[in-house]
Amino acid sequence: MEKTAGATEGANRRLANIQAITDEAFAQMDVDELLDTLLDRVRAVLGVDTAVVLLLDREERFLVATAAKGIEEEVAQAAHVPVGEGFAGRVAAERRPVYIPDVPSAGVFNPLLVERGLQSLLGVPLVGAGRLVGVMHVGTLAHRRFTSEETEFLQLAGSRAAQAVQSVLSRSEHAGALELQRSLIPGAPPDVPGFEMAARYRPGKAIVGGDWYDVFTLPSGEIGIVIGDVAGNGLPAAVVMGRMRSALRAYALDNDDPAEVLRKLNRKMLHFEPEATATVLYAVADRGGGRIRLSSAGHPPPVLAPPDGPAEPVDMKFDVLIGLGEDIPRRTRTIDVPPGALLCFYTDGLIERRDDSILNGVARLCRAVHAGPPEAVGAAVMSALIGREAAPDDVALLLMRRVPQDPRDG
C-alpha cells in the first residue's frame, strides 16, 4: 500500500512539474519574458542555484547567453561559448544531456561558472524540429547528483523553450523582414518628368524575401531604374537586399553605364558577402525618356508595349548573376522608347509557377501588358497572373509609360 501511495505521489509530482512549464500563458509572452519565467520555474522545481539559456547565433558558431537566473552576469557580460568547446559547447555539439559533478576541476570554458562558486552542472540541448536552437543548463553551489527524473524534466523544459523560441523568433523575423522591405521600397513611385509610373509589391505565401524595385534621379537629370531579387527568403535576404540597394545607388552616382554599375556591385558583393547571389536589372533613362540603357545580371528583360502594337520582351542578353564571376564582362543595351510606350519591369515571382513553364508565364504577361495608364495596366497584370491565389514567391512589379505625345504638338 505504501508503495502504491509513493508511486502516486511521484506521478503527481511529475505531472505538477510538467504543468509548470506548459502553462498556456507562455504563448502570449515575448522571448525575453518567456525565458525569464521558464528559468524561474526550472529553478523552483529542481531546487538549483542557477539556470541559464544560451541561444545559437545566426552563423551557428557561438552560444550567446540570453537569459539567466542566479548568475545574471552571464547575460550582462554577453558571455559567448564556441560550439564544441567547454561545457555548454559540448552539450550543443553532442546534442545530449551532459552532467559535470565537479566544476572547478572540469576545465569549463566560461570562467563565470567557476567564479560564481558552482560545483555541479547539468545541461541539455534546446532542439526544435530537429534543429539546434541553444543550450539550457542549471548549476548548484553544493555538490549535487541529478536523478534521471530531474534530467528528464530539464529536457522537457529545454524542448518547451526551443519550440517557443523558434515560434517567437519566426514571427519576429517575418515582421522585421516585412518592415525592412517596406522601408526600402518606395510606398509610391516618385514623380519622374516625362513618365507616368505605377508599382506593386506582394509578399509570397511564406515569408518576405529579397525582391525590390527602385527609381531615382541621377545628377545628370537622367533616371535610374532598378528591379532585383536576392536569393533566399526572410530577414537575411531582406538585409542583403538593403545593402545591395544602397551600394547600387552609390555606384550609380559615379557612373552612367549600367553595365559598369553592376560590375562594381558584383565586385562589392563578392568581397564582402560572398555567399549572397541576386538577379538585378539596372536601366538609365535619358531626360526625355526616349532612350534607355539597360544591363541585366541574370534578371529577365522588361516587357515593352508600343502604342501601336503588341507587347514583347526587350531583345537583350543577360549576364551572370550578382555574386558570380568577377572577371566576366557585362554588357549594356540601348533601346528606343516612343511616346506613349510602356515598360514593364518585374521579378520572377510574377511569371514562375511550378506546374507551368517560364515561357508561358512571359507570354501571359505580354498579353496582359498594353500601352495604357500604368495603374490600370498594373491591375490587369496582377489579375491575369496572380488572380485569387497568392503567388508562392514575392512579386515586385514596376510600370513606366513615356508620356504620350500631345496631338496638338504635331
C-alpha positions as CSV (number, residue, x, y, z in Angstrom):
1,M,0.0,0.0,0.0
2,E,2.8,2.4,0.9
3,K,4.5,1.5,-2.4
4,T,1.3,2.4,-4.3
5,A,1.0,5.7,-2.4
6,G,4.6,6.5,-3.2
7,A,4.1,5.8,-6.8
8,T,1.0,8.0,-6.9
9,E,2.9,10.8,-5.2
10,G,5.7,10.5,-7.7
11,A,3.3,10.6,-10.6
12,N,1.5,13.6,-9.2
13,R,4.8,15.4,-8.7
14,R,5.9,14.7,-12.3
15,L,2.5,16.0,-13.5
16,A,2.9,19.2,-11.5
17,N,6.4,19.6,-12.8
18,I,5.2,19.2,-16.4
19,Q,2.4,21.7,-15.9
20,A,4.8,24.2,-14.5
21,I,6.5,24.5,-17.9
22,T,3.4,24.0,-20.2
23,D,1.4,26.9,-19.0
24,E,-0.8,28.5,-21.7
25,A,0.3,31.9,-20.6
26,F,3.7,31.2,-22.2
27,A,2.1,31.6,-25.6
28,Q,1.4,35.3,-25.0
29,M,5.0,36.2,-24.0
30,D,7.9,37.5,-26.0
31,V,11.2,35.6,-25.9
32,D,12.8,37.5,-23.0
33,E,9.8,37.2,-20.8
34,L,9.2,33.6,-21.7
35,L,12.8,32.6,-20.9
36,D,12.8,34.5,-17.6
37,T,9.6,32.9,-16.5
38,L,10.7,29.4,-17.6
39,L,14.0,29.7,-15.8
40,D,12.3,30.8,-12.6
41,R,10.1,27.7,-12.7
42,V,13.0,25.4,-13.5
43,R,14.9,26.7,-10.5
44,A,11.9,26.2,-8.3
45,V,11.2,22.7,-9.4
46,L,14.8,21.5,-9.4
47,G,15.9,23.4,-6.3
48,V,19.1,24.7,-8.1
49,D,21.0,27.9,-7.6
50,T,21.5,29.0,-11.3
51,A,19.7,28.5,-14.6
52,V,20.9,29.8,-17.9
53,V,19.7,29.7,-21.6
54,L,22.3,30.3,-24.3
55,L,21.0,30.6,-27.9
56,L,22.9,29.7,-31.0
57,D,24.0,32.7,-33.1
58,R,23.0,33.2,-36.7
59,E,26.3,31.7,-38.0
60,E,25.9,28.7,-35.7
61,R,29.4,29.2,-34.3
62,F,28.7,30.6,-30.8
63,L,26.3,30.1,-28.0
64,V,25.3,33.5,-26.6
65,A,23.9,33.9,-23.0
66,T,20.4,35.2,-23.4
67,A,18.6,34.7,-20.1
68,A,20.0,33.8,-16.7
69,K,18.8,33.4,-13.1
70,G,21.2,33.3,-10.2
71,I,24.1,34.2,-12.5
72,E,22.7,37.2,-14.3
73,E,26.3,38.5,-15.1
74,E,26.4,35.9,-17.9
75,V,23.9,38.0,-19.8
76,A,25.3,41.3,-18.6
77,Q,28.8,40.4,-19.8
78,A,27.4,38.9,-23.1
79,A,29.1,35.5,-22.4
80,H,29.9,33.6,-25.6
81,V,30.8,29.9,-25.8
82,P,32.1,28.4,-29.0
83,V,30.1,25.3,-30.1
84,G,32.2,22.2,-29.3
85,E,34.2,23.9,-26.5
86,G,33.6,23.9,-22.8
87,F,30.5,22.7,-21.0
88,A,27.7,24.4,-23.0
89,G,29.6,24.0,-26.2
90,R,29.9,20.2,-25.6
91,V,26.2,20.0,-24.9
92,A,25.5,21.7,-28.2
93,A,27.9,19.6,-30.2
94,E,26.8,16.3,-28.8
95,R,23.1,17.2,-28.5
96,R,22.6,15.2,-25.4
97,P,22.4,15.9,-21.6
98,V,25.8,16.5,-20.0
99,Y,26.5,16.3,-16.3
100,I,29.5,17.7,-14.5
101,P,29.9,16.7,-10.9
102,D,32.9,18.9,-10.1
103,V,33.0,22.2,-11.9
104,P,36.4,23.5,-10.6
105,S,38.3,20.5,-12.0
106,A,36.3,20.2,-15.3
107,G,38.1,22.9,-17.3
108,V,34.9,24.7,-18.3
109,F,35.2,27.4,-20.9
110,N,33.3,30.2,-19.1
111,P,35.2,31.5,-16.1
112,L,32.0,32.9,-14.6
113,L,30.8,29.4,-13.7
114,V,33.9,28.9,-11.5
115,E,34.0,32.4,-10.1
116,R,30.3,32.1,-9.0
117,G,31.4,29.0,-7.0
118,L,29.3,26.4,-8.8
119,Q,30.1,22.8,-8.0
120,S,27.8,20.8,-10.2
121,L,26.2,21.4,-13.6
122,L,23.5,19.7,-15.8
123,G,22.9,20.9,-19.3
124,V,20.6,19.9,-22.1
125,P,20.4,20.9,-25.8
126,L,17.4,23.0,-27.0
127,V,16.3,21.3,-30.1
128,G,13.1,22.1,-32.1
129,A,12.0,20.4,-35.3
130,G,15.4,18.7,-35.5
131,R,17.3,22.0,-35.3
132,L,19.6,23.1,-32.6
133,V,18.4,26.3,-31.0
134,G,20.7,26.6,-28.0
135,V,21.5,25.1,-24.6
136,M,19.9,25.3,-21.1
137,H,21.9,24.4,-18.0
138,V,21.4,24.5,-14.3
139,G,24.0,24.6,-11.5
140,T,24.4,24.2,-7.7
141,L,26.7,25.7,-5.2
142,A,26.9,22.4,-3.4
143,H,27.9,19.0,-5.0
144,R,24.7,17.5,-6.4
145,R,23.8,14.4,-8.3
146,F,20.8,14.8,-10.6
147,T,18.3,11.9,-10.9
148,S,17.0,10.6,-14.2
149,E,13.7,12.2,-13.4
150,E,15.3,15.6,-12.9
151,T,17.2,15.2,-16.2
152,E,14.1,14.2,-18.0
153,F,12.3,17.3,-16.6
154,L,15.1,19.6,-17.8
155,Q,15.0,18.0,-21.2
156,L,11.2,18.7,-21.3
157,A,11.9,22.3,-20.3
158,G,14.5,22.6,-23.0
159,S,12.1,21.2,-25.6
160,R,9.5,23.7,-24.5
161,A,12.0,26.6,-24.7
162,A,13.2,25.5,-28.1
163,Q,9.7,25.4,-29.6
164,A,8.7,28.7,-28.0
165,V,11.9,30.5,-29.1
166,Q,11.5,29.2,-32.7
167,S,7.9,30.3,-32.9
168,V,8.6,33.8,-31.4
169,L,11.7,34.3,-33.5
170,S,10.0,33.2,-36.6
171,R,7.2,35.8,-36.1
172,S,9.7,38.5,-35.2
173,E,11.8,37.7,-38.2
174,H,8.8,37.8,-40.5
175,A,7.7,41.1,-39.1
176,G,11.2,42.6,-39.2
177,A,11.8,41.5,-42.8
178,L,8.5,42.9,-43.9
179,E,9.1,46.2,-42.1
180,L,12.6,46.4,-43.6
181,Q,11.3,45.7,-47.1
182,R,8.6,48.3,-46.7
183,S,11.1,50.9,-45.6
184,L,13.4,50.2,-48.6
185,I,10.7,50.0,-51.3
186,P,9.1,53.3,-52.1
187,G,5.5,53.5,-51.0
188,A,4.6,55.0,-54.3
189,P,6.8,55.7,-57.3
190,P,8.3,59.2,-57.4
191,D,7.2,61.8,-59.8
192,V,9.5,61.5,-62.8
193,P,9.3,64.1,-65.6
194,G,8.3,62.5,-68.9
195,F,7.0,59.3,-67.3
196,E,3.8,58.0,-65.7
197,M,4.5,55.3,-63.2
198,A,2.8,52.6,-61.1
199,A,4.2,49.8,-58.9
200,R,3.0,46.7,-57.0
201,Y,4.8,44.7,-54.3
202,R,3.2,41.5,-53.0
203,P,4.8,39.2,-50.4
204,G,4.7,35.4,-51.2
205,K,2.7,32.9,-49.2
206,A,5.6,32.0,-46.8
207,I,7.8,34.9,-45.8
208,V,9.1,38.1,-47.4
209,G,12.4,37.9,-49.2
210,G,14.8,40.0,-51.3
211,D,12.7,41.4,-54.1
212,W,12.9,45.1,-54.6
213,Y,12.5,48.0,-57.1
214,D,13.9,51.4,-57.1
215,V,13.6,54.6,-59.1
216,F,15.9,57.7,-58.5
217,T,17.1,60.8,-60.3
218,L,20.8,61.0,-61.1
219,P,22.9,64.2,-61.0
220,S,22.8,64.3,-64.8
221,G,19.0,64.6,-64.7
222,E,18.7,61.0,-66.1
223,I,16.5,58.4,-64.3
224,G,17.9,55.3,-62.7
225,I,15.6,52.2,-62.6
226,V,16.3,49.0,-60.7
227,I,14.5,45.7,-60.3
228,G,16.1,42.9,-58.4
229,D,15.7,39.6,-56.5
230,V,18.1,38.4,-53.8
231,A,18.3,34.6,-53.5
232,G,16.8,33.2,-50.2
233,N,14.0,34.5,-48.0
234,G,13.2,36.1,-44.7
235,L,15.2,38.6,-42.8
236,P,18.6,37.6,-44.1
237,A,17.6,38.1,-47.8
238,A,15.9,41.4,-46.9
239,V,19.0,42.6,-45.1
240,V,21.2,41.7,-48.1
241,M,18.7,43.4,-50.4
242,G,19.0,46.6,-48.3
243,R,22.8,46.6,-48.6
244,M,22.7,45.9,-52.3
245,R,20.2,48.7,-52.9
246,S,22.4,51.2,-51.1
247,A,25.6,50.1,-52.8
248,L,24.0,50.3,-56.3
249,R,22.7,53.8,-55.7
250,A,26.2,54.9,-54.6
251,Y,27.9,53.4,-57.7
252,A,25.2,54.9,-59.9
253,L,26.2,58.4,-58.8
254,D,29.7,57.9,-60.2
255,N,29.0,56.1,-63.5
256,D,26.4,56.4,-66.2
257,D,27.0,53.0,-67.7
258,P,24.6,50.4,-66.3
259,A,27.0,47.5,-67.0
260,E,29.8,49.2,-65.1
261,V,27.5,49.9,-62.1
262,L,26.6,46.2,-62.0
263,R,30.2,45.2,-62.3
264,K,31.1,47.3,-59.3
265,L,28.1,46.0,-57.4
266,N,29.2,42.4,-58.2
267,R,32.7,43.1,-57.0
268,K,31.5,44.6,-53.7
269,M,29.2,41.6,-53.0
270,L,31.9,39.0,-53.9
271,H,34.3,40.6,-51.5
272,F,32.0,41.4,-48.5
273,E,29.2,38.9,-48.9
274,P,30.4,36.0,-51.0
275,E,27.5,33.7,-50.1
276,A,24.9,36.1,-51.5
277,T,23.5,36.0,-55.0
278,A,20.9,38.1,-56.8
279,T,19.4,38.9,-60.2
280,V,19.4,42.6,-60.9
281,L,18.4,44.7,-63.9
282,Y,19.6,48.3,-63.9
283,A,18.4,50.9,-66.5
284,V,19.1,54.5,-67.1
285,A,16.6,56.6,-69.0
286,D,17.6,59.9,-70.6
287,R,16.0,63.2,-69.7
288,G,13.2,62.8,-72.2
289,G,12.8,59.1,-71.7
290,G,13.2,58.4,-75.4
291,R,16.3,56.2,-75.0
292,I,17.0,53.8,-72.2
293,R,20.3,51.9,-71.5
294,L,19.9,48.6,-69.8
295,S,22.2,45.9,-68.3
296,S,21.0,42.7,-66.7
297,A,22.7,40.5,-64.1
298,G,20.7,37.3,-64.8
299,H,17.3,39.2,-64.5
300,P,14.5,38.7,-67.0
301,P,14.2,41.5,-69.6
302,P,11.4,44.1,-69.3
303,V,8.4,43.9,-71.5
304,L,7.9,46.8,-73.9
305,A,4.4,47.7,-75.1
306,P,4.5,50.2,-78.0
307,P,1.4,52.4,-78.5
308,D,0.6,50.7,-81.8
309,G,1.5,47.1,-81.4
310,P,1.6,44.0,-79.1
311,A,3.9,43.9,-76.0
312,E,7.1,41.9,-76.3
313,P,10.1,41.2,-74.1
314,V,13.0,43.6,-74.8
315,D,15.5,41.7,-77.0
316,M,18.6,41.7,-74.8
317,K,21.1,39.2,-73.4
318,F,21.6,39.0,-69.7
319,D,24.9,38.4,-67.9
320,V,25.8,36.4,-64.9
321,L,24.1,37.0,-61.5
322,I,25.4,39.3,-58.9
323,G,27.7,37.2,-56.7
324,L,29.2,35.2,-59.5
325,G,32.2,35.6,-61.8
326,E,34.0,38.8,-61.1
327,D,36.0,38.8,-64.4
328,I,33.1,38.0,-66.8
329,P,32.3,41.0,-69.0
330,R,28.9,42.8,-68.6
331,R,27.0,44.5,-71.5
332,T,24.8,47.5,-71.9
333,R,21.9,47.5,-74.4
334,T,20.2,50.7,-75.6
335,I,16.6,50.8,-76.7
336,D,14.3,53.5,-78.1
337,V,11.0,54.1,-76.2
338,P,8.5,56.0,-78.4
339,P,6.0,58.4,-76.8
340,G,3.1,56.5,-75.2
341,A,5.0,53.2,-74.9
342,L,5.0,51.3,-71.6
343,L,7.8,49.4,-70.0
344,C,7.0,46.6,-67.5
345,F,9.8,45.6,-65.0
346,Y,9.1,42.5,-62.8
347,T,10.6,39.8,-60.7
348,D,10.3,36.1,-61.5
349,G,7.6,35.5,-58.8
350,L,5.2,37.1,-61.3
351,I,5.8,34.6,-64.1
352,E,7.1,31.4,-62.4
353,R,4.7,28.6,-61.5
354,R,5.6,25.0,-60.5
355,D,3.1,23.5,-62.9
356,D,4.0,25.7,-65.9
357,S,7.0,26.9,-67.9
358,I,8.5,30.4,-67.6
359,L,7.9,30.9,-71.3
360,N,4.2,30.5,-70.8
361,G,4.4,32.9,-67.9
362,V,6.1,35.5,-70.0
363,A,3.5,35.0,-72.8
364,R,0.7,35.6,-70.3
365,L,2.4,38.7,-69.1
366,C,2.8,40.1,-72.6
367,R,-0.9,39.5,-73.3
368,A,-1.8,41.5,-70.1
369,V,0.6,44.4,-70.8
370,H,-0.5,47.2,-73.1
371,A,0.4,50.9,-73.6
372,G,-2.2,52.2,-71.3
373,P,-2.3,54.1,-68.0
374,P,0.2,52.4,-65.7
375,E,-2.2,51.9,-62.7
376,A,-4.8,50.3,-65.0
377,V,-2.1,48.1,-66.6
378,G,-0.8,47.1,-63.1
379,A,-4.3,46.0,-62.1
380,A,-4.7,44.0,-65.3
381,V,-1.3,42.3,-64.9
382,M,-1.9,41.3,-61.3
383,S,-5.4,40.0,-62.2
384,A,-4.1,37.9,-65.1
385,L,-1.0,36.5,-63.5
386,I,-1.9,36.3,-59.8
387,G,-5.7,36.1,-59.6
388,R,-7.2,34.9,-56.4
389,E,-4.3,32.8,-55.2
390,A,-1.3,34.4,-53.7
391,A,1.9,33.7,-55.6
392,P,4.3,31.3,-53.7
393,D,7.2,33.8,-54.2
394,D,7.4,37.5,-53.7
395,V,6.3,39.7,-56.6
396,A,7.7,43.2,-57.5
397,L,6.2,45.0,-60.5
398,L,7.2,48.4,-61.8
399,L,5.4,50.0,-64.8
400,M,6.6,53.1,-66.6
401,R,4.9,54.8,-69.5
402,R,6.5,57.5,-71.5
403,V,4.1,60.4,-71.6
404,P,2.1,60.2,-74.8
405,Q,2.7,63.0,-77.3
406,D,0.0,65.7,-77.4
407,P,-1.6,65.6,-80.9
408,R,-1.6,69.4,-80.8
409,D,2.2,69.3,-80.7
410,G,2.3,67.6,-84.1
